[in-house]
Protein backbone atom coordinates (compact mmCIF):
# COMPACT_ATOMS: atom_id res chain seq x y z
CA UNK A 1 0.00 0.00 0.00
CA UNK A 2 1.20 3.50 -0.88
CA UNK A 3 2.46 5.47 2.10
CA UNK A 4 0.10 8.32 2.90
CA UNK A 5 1.53 11.83 2.77
CA UNK A 6 0.01 14.81 4.60
CA UNK A 7 0.76 18.53 4.67
CA UNK A 8 0.35 20.21 8.06
CA UNK A 9 -0.02 23.96 7.56
CA UNK A 10 0.53 26.09 10.68
CA UNK A 11 0.64 29.81 11.51
CA UNK A 12 4.19 30.51 12.63
CA UNK A 13 7.31 29.05 14.20
CA UNK A 14 7.35 31.94 16.72
CA UNK A 15 4.72 30.45 19.01
CA UNK A 16 5.19 27.60 21.46
CA UNK A 17 1.78 26.03 20.78
CA UNK A 18 2.43 26.00 17.02
CA UNK A 19 5.79 24.33 17.66
CA UNK A 20 4.01 21.78 19.87
CA UNK A 21 1.51 21.22 17.04
CA UNK A 22 4.38 20.40 14.66
CA UNK A 23 5.99 18.01 17.15
CA UNK A 24 2.67 16.24 17.80
CA UNK A 25 2.04 15.88 14.05
CA UNK A 26 5.48 14.33 13.48
CA UNK A 27 5.07 11.94 16.41
CA UNK A 28 1.65 10.80 15.17
CA UNK A 29 2.97 10.41 11.63
CA UNK A 30 5.77 8.17 12.84
CA UNK A 31 3.38 6.13 14.98
CA UNK A 32 0.87 5.59 12.17
CA UNK A 33 3.32 5.21 9.29
CA UNK A 34 2.56 8.33 7.29
CA UNK A 35 4.75 11.12 5.96
CA UNK A 36 4.14 14.72 7.03
CA UNK A 37 5.45 17.96 5.63
CA UNK A 38 5.17 20.90 8.04
CA UNK A 39 4.69 24.34 6.46
CA UNK A 40 4.34 27.76 8.09
CA UNK A 41 2.39 30.75 6.77
CA UNK A 42 4.14 33.42 8.88
CA UNK A 43 0.69 34.58 10.00
CA UNK A 44 -0.22 35.51 6.41
CA UNK A 45 -3.51 34.12 5.10
CA UNK A 46 -2.64 34.87 1.47
CA UNK A 47 0.65 32.99 1.74
CA UNK A 48 -1.10 30.07 3.41
CA UNK A 49 -3.69 29.91 0.63
CA UNK A 50 -1.02 30.12 -2.07
CA UNK A 51 1.10 27.38 -0.49
CA UNK A 52 -1.82 24.97 -0.27
CA UNK A 53 -3.27 25.70 -3.71
CA UNK A 54 0.14 25.05 -5.23
CA UNK A 55 0.22 21.63 -3.55
CA UNK A 56 -3.37 20.81 -4.57
CA UNK A 57 -2.79 21.82 -8.20
CA UNK A 58 0.42 19.82 -8.50
CA UNK A 59 0.68 16.71 -10.66
CA UNK A 60 -1.52 13.95 -9.20
CA UNK A 61 1.43 11.80 -8.16
CA UNK A 62 2.91 14.76 -6.20
CA UNK A 63 -0.26 15.87 -4.45
CA UNK A 64 -0.67 15.19 -0.72
CA UNK A 65 -3.26 12.66 0.39
CA UNK A 66 -4.44 14.99 3.13
CA UNK A 67 -4.06 18.53 4.45
CA UNK A 68 -4.22 19.46 8.12
CA UNK A 69 -4.71 23.20 8.38
CA UNK A 70 -4.63 25.67 11.26
CA UNK A 71 -6.01 28.63 9.30
CA UNK A 72 -4.71 32.16 9.70
CA UNK A 73 -7.96 33.58 8.33
CA UNK A 74 -11.27 33.41 10.16
CA UNK A 75 -13.00 31.88 7.12
CA UNK A 76 -10.56 28.92 6.98
CA UNK A 77 -9.94 29.15 3.21
CA UNK A 78 -13.26 27.87 1.78
CA UNK A 79 -12.11 27.97 -1.87
CA UNK A 80 -8.97 26.01 -1.02
CA UNK A 81 -11.04 23.52 0.96
CA UNK A 82 -13.32 22.92 -2.01
CA UNK A 83 -10.34 22.55 -4.35
CA UNK A 84 -8.87 19.93 -2.03
CA UNK A 85 -12.19 18.11 -1.87
CA UNK A 86 -12.54 18.11 -5.65
CA UNK A 87 -9.03 16.63 -5.91
CA UNK A 88 -9.89 13.85 -3.43
CA UNK A 89 -7.57 15.24 -0.75
CA UNK A 90 -8.49 14.87 2.91
CA UNK A 91 -9.09 18.20 4.67
CA UNK A 92 -8.82 18.78 8.41
CA UNK A 93 -9.28 22.19 10.04
CA UNK A 94 -7.69 22.87 13.43
CA UNK A 95 -9.16 25.30 15.94
CA UNK A 96 -12.04 26.41 13.70
CA UNK A 97 -15.50 25.12 12.82
CA UNK A 98 -15.97 26.89 9.47
CA UNK A 99 -19.38 27.42 7.88
CA UNK A 100 -18.52 25.30 4.84
CA UNK A 101 -17.56 22.23 6.87
CA UNK A 102 -20.98 20.50 7.22
CA UNK A 103 -21.48 20.54 3.43
CA UNK A 104 -18.01 19.22 2.64
CA UNK A 105 -18.24 16.61 5.39
CA UNK A 106 -21.36 15.20 3.70
CA UNK A 107 -20.24 15.42 0.07
CA UNK A 108 -16.46 14.90 0.02
CA UNK A 109 -15.14 11.48 -0.88
CA UNK A 110 -12.05 12.11 1.23
CA UNK A 111 -12.34 12.62 5.02
CA UNK A 112 -13.23 16.20 5.94
CA UNK A 113 -13.56 17.27 9.58
CA UNK A 114 -12.31 19.60 12.32
CA UNK A 115 -10.37 19.14 15.56
CA UNK A 116 -10.64 22.03 17.98
CA UNK A 117 -10.14 23.20 21.52
CA UNK A 118 -13.22 24.57 23.28
CA UNK A 119 -12.22 28.23 23.15
CA UNK A 120 -15.24 29.57 25.02
CA UNK A 121 -14.43 27.18 27.87
CA UNK A 122 -10.77 28.24 27.75
CA UNK A 123 -11.94 31.83 28.19
CA UNK A 124 -14.17 30.80 31.08
CA UNK A 125 -11.21 29.09 32.78
CA UNK A 126 -9.14 32.25 32.37
CA UNK A 127 -11.92 34.38 33.81
CA UNK A 128 -12.01 32.08 36.84
CA UNK A 129 -8.23 32.42 37.17
CA UNK A 130 -8.64 36.21 37.23
CA UNK A 131 -11.26 35.87 39.97
CA UNK A 132 -8.99 33.63 42.04
CA UNK A 133 -5.97 35.92 41.65
CA UNK A 134 -7.96 39.12 42.29
CA UNK A 135 -10.45 38.15 45.03
CA UNK A 136 -11.15 41.83 45.80
CA UNK A 137 -11.48 42.76 42.14
CA UNK A 138 -9.23 45.00 40.07
CA UNK A 139 -8.18 45.72 36.51
CA UNK A 140 -6.65 43.27 34.02
CA UNK A 141 -4.49 44.35 31.09
CA UNK A 142 -5.76 41.75 28.62
CA UNK A 143 -3.85 40.88 25.44
CA UNK A 144 -6.11 39.29 22.83
CA UNK A 145 -5.17 37.42 19.67
CA UNK A 146 -5.85 38.90 16.20
CA UNK A 147 -9.27 40.45 15.52
CA UNK A 148 -10.00 38.00 12.68
CA UNK A 149 -9.33 34.96 14.87
CA UNK A 150 -12.48 33.16 16.00
CA UNK A 151 -10.37 31.48 18.72
CA UNK A 152 -9.52 34.90 20.16
CA UNK A 153 -13.13 36.07 19.93
CA UNK A 154 -14.44 32.96 21.69
CA UNK A 155 -11.83 33.17 24.45
CA UNK A 156 -12.87 36.76 25.12
CA UNK A 157 -16.53 35.73 25.21
CA UNK A 158 -15.84 32.98 27.73
CA UNK A 159 -13.64 35.19 29.90
CA UNK A 160 -16.32 37.90 29.97
CA UNK A 161 -18.93 35.32 31.00
CA UNK A 162 -16.98 33.98 33.98
CA UNK A 163 -15.07 36.97 35.38
CA UNK A 164 -16.77 38.74 38.29
CA UNK A 165 -18.26 42.19 37.77
CA UNK A 166 -15.62 43.80 40.02
CA UNK A 167 -12.85 42.94 37.54
CA UNK A 168 -12.40 45.45 34.73
CA UNK A 169 -10.65 44.70 31.42
CA UNK A 170 -8.28 46.92 29.42
CA UNK A 171 -7.78 45.25 26.02
CA UNK A 172 -4.70 45.23 23.79
CA UNK A 173 -4.23 43.32 20.51
CA UNK A 174 -1.49 40.80 19.69
CA UNK A 175 -0.70 38.20 17.03
CA UNK A 176 -0.05 35.02 19.06
CA UNK A 177 3.71 35.78 19.25
CA UNK A 178 6.04 37.01 21.99
CA UNK A 179 7.13 39.90 19.79
CA UNK A 180 3.53 41.06 19.34
CA UNK A 181 2.93 40.97 23.11
CA UNK A 182 6.06 43.06 23.63
CA UNK A 183 4.99 45.58 20.97
CA UNK A 184 1.41 45.85 22.26
CA UNK A 185 2.51 46.63 25.81
CA UNK A 186 5.35 48.93 24.72
CA UNK A 187 2.91 50.97 22.62
CA UNK A 188 0.39 51.09 25.47
CA UNK A 189 3.05 52.31 27.93
CA UNK A 190 3.68 55.31 25.68
CA UNK A 191 0.07 56.45 26.05
CA UNK A 192 -0.69 59.04 28.70
CA UNK A 193 -3.70 56.99 29.80
CA UNK A 194 -1.44 54.08 30.82
CA UNK A 195 0.16 56.27 33.50
CA UNK A 196 -3.23 56.96 35.08
CA UNK A 197 -4.59 53.40 34.99
CA UNK A 198 -4.03 51.07 37.94
CA UNK A 199 -3.41 47.56 36.58
CA UNK A 200 -3.53 44.57 38.92
CA UNK A 201 -2.87 41.63 36.56
CA UNK A 202 -1.57 40.98 33.05
CA UNK A 203 -3.63 38.34 31.21
CA UNK A 204 -2.86 37.16 27.69
CA UNK A 205 -4.69 34.75 25.42
CA UNK A 206 -1.52 32.74 24.96
CA UNK A 207 1.73 32.21 26.86
CA UNK A 208 3.92 33.72 24.15
CA UNK A 209 2.12 37.08 24.32
CA UNK A 210 2.24 36.98 28.14
CA UNK A 211 6.00 36.53 28.05
CA UNK A 212 6.27 39.28 25.46
CA UNK A 213 4.42 41.55 27.88
CA UNK A 214 6.94 40.68 30.59
CA UNK A 215 9.74 41.54 28.17
CA UNK A 216 8.20 44.97 27.55
CA UNK A 217 7.96 45.70 31.27
CA UNK A 218 11.56 44.54 31.78
CA UNK A 219 12.60 47.46 29.54
CA UNK A 220 10.87 50.12 31.68
CA UNK A 221 13.61 52.59 32.58
CA UNK A 222 12.44 53.58 36.06
CA UNK A 223 13.58 50.88 38.49
CA UNK A 224 10.65 51.31 40.88
CA UNK A 225 8.09 51.22 38.06
CA UNK A 226 9.78 48.21 36.49
CA UNK A 227 9.72 46.32 39.79
CA UNK A 228 6.03 47.17 40.23
CA UNK A 229 5.04 45.87 36.79
CA UNK A 230 7.09 42.69 37.05
CA UNK A 231 5.65 42.04 40.52
CA UNK A 232 2.12 41.72 39.11
CA UNK A 233 0.70 38.27 38.26
CA UNK A 234 0.90 37.29 34.57
CA UNK A 235 -1.30 34.59 33.03
CA UNK A 236 -1.40 32.93 29.62
CA UNK A 237 -2.84 30.03 27.66
CA UNK A 238 -1.30 26.96 25.94
CA UNK A 239 0.52 25.43 28.91
CA UNK A 240 3.03 23.31 27.02
CA UNK A 241 5.50 21.35 29.15
CA UNK A 242 8.69 23.08 28.05
CA UNK A 243 7.24 26.60 27.92
CA UNK A 244 4.04 27.59 29.74
CA UNK A 245 4.28 24.96 32.47
CA UNK A 246 7.98 25.71 32.96
CA UNK A 247 7.24 29.46 33.23
CA UNK A 248 4.63 28.74 35.92
CA UNK A 249 7.18 26.66 37.88
CA UNK A 250 9.74 29.46 37.54
CA UNK A 251 7.24 32.11 38.63
CA UNK A 252 7.27 34.08 35.36
CA UNK A 253 3.58 33.17 34.95
CA UNK A 254 1.12 32.88 37.82
CA UNK A 255 -1.06 30.53 35.77
CA UNK A 256 -1.64 29.07 32.34
CA UNK A 257 -4.22 26.81 30.69
CA UNK A 258 -3.15 23.53 29.14
CA UNK A 259 -4.30 22.93 25.57
CA UNK A 260 -3.54 19.49 24.10
CA UNK A 261 -1.84 19.93 20.68
CA UNK A 262 -4.45 19.16 18.05
CA UNK A 263 -2.33 18.27 15.03
CA UNK A 264 -1.35 14.85 16.38
CA UNK A 265 -5.00 13.92 16.95
CA UNK A 266 -5.87 15.17 13.46
CA UNK A 267 -3.11 13.14 11.78
CA UNK A 268 -4.19 10.02 13.70
CA UNK A 269 -7.88 10.36 12.79
CA UNK A 270 -7.10 11.19 9.17
CA UNK A 271 -4.66 8.28 8.72
CA UNK A 272 -7.08 5.75 10.22
CA UNK A 273 -10.01 7.07 8.17
CA UNK A 274 -8.11 6.95 4.87
CA UNK A 275 -6.82 3.44 5.52
CA UNK A 276 -10.10 2.03 6.79
CA UNK A 277 -12.37 3.93 4.40
CA UNK A 278 -14.39 5.33 7.31
CA UNK A 279 -15.95 8.76 7.79
CA UNK A 280 -14.83 10.49 11.02
CA UNK A 281 -17.19 12.73 13.01
CA UNK A 282 -17.53 16.23 11.62
CA UNK A 283 -16.12 17.73 14.82
CA UNK A 284 -13.78 16.51 17.54
CA UNK A 285 -13.26 18.75 20.59
CA UNK A 286 -10.44 18.42 23.16
CA UNK A 287 -10.56 19.41 26.85
CA UNK A 288 -8.33 21.99 28.59
CA UNK A 289 -7.57 22.71 32.25
CA UNK A 290 -6.00 25.33 34.51
CA UNK A 291 -2.38 25.04 35.66
CA UNK A 292 -2.37 25.24 38.63
CA UNK A 293 -5.98 24.47 39.47
CA UNK A 294 -8.02 27.59 40.22
CA UNK A 295 -8.62 26.36 43.79
CA UNK A 296 -4.86 26.38 44.32
CA UNK A 297 -4.66 29.94 42.96
CA UNK A 298 -7.40 31.04 45.34
CA UNK A 299 -5.63 29.48 48.33
CA UNK A 300 -2.43 31.35 47.46
CA UNK A 301 -4.23 34.69 47.54
CA UNK A 302 -6.39 34.04 50.59
Phi, psi and omega in degrees: 000138179299138179286127180292145179230127182240148167258133174246110185258117184241170184291301194201156173273355184263039181209129187295326179291322178295321176297318177296324176301314181297316179298315180297321179296316180294319180295318179293322179298317179295319182294323186254012170068038176239161175263141174232141172246121180267127175236153180234141184260359182052040177059029182240112184294325179294316178297320180297315179298316181296316179302314185286320177298321178300318179291320181292324184271005178292171176302144186310320183289346181255355180287150173288157174279335180206155177233127174250119192237126163258101192287140173287320183278154178291334182278346178063037169054064183299320180295320178293320178300317180291325176295320177296316180299316180296331180272002179075026182260131177299147186222118181235127180255129177261137172062023173214155169234076189294157184297330183282348190297315181304318180297311182293326179299324180283322192260338184288140175286325178274154180302135180221119185196178178232152172230123188217152165283159175272094189287330175295317179294323176301316177298320179298318179299318181293321176300322177291325175298317178301316181298319181291323182279337180235069185297337178260009181087183181151198183236133180252129168275111194247118182259110181272162169285184185300150183301326184279356183276119177293330177299314179297316181299316182291324178295320177296318178301312180296317179299316181296325180293323189259340181289147177289160184294339182274008173250122181261154184238128169249118191259133170241163180246136175230187184229032178069018179233157177298318180301319181291326175295318176300311183295319181298314181289319179300319178293319180296320181296337179282344180282142179299326182296332180294332181286339184257004185251121177280119179251136183249345184200145174251116179241130179236153182280356165208162185296324182299315179293325177298317179289329173296321176298316177302317181299321178296317180290331177296339181266002177296129188290316182290123187297319180294316178296318180299315180297322178299309183299314184288345177276351178284156174287139175244138176229153179217195181216145175130308170060037178286154190301315187271358180233273185306312180294323177295319181293328175293315179299323182280347180091000177291327173243140174282330182198157172218180177230125183280126174245118175298132175303136188269334189296325178295316177299318181297315180297318180298310182297317182294316180298314181296319181295318182288329179282323185267351183069030181259166179248112181291164174302152180299323183226137171236131183240134179261162182256146179238164178208158182285140172233116349290177177301148184299330178296325178291323177296318180297320182292331177293326186267350184280000000 
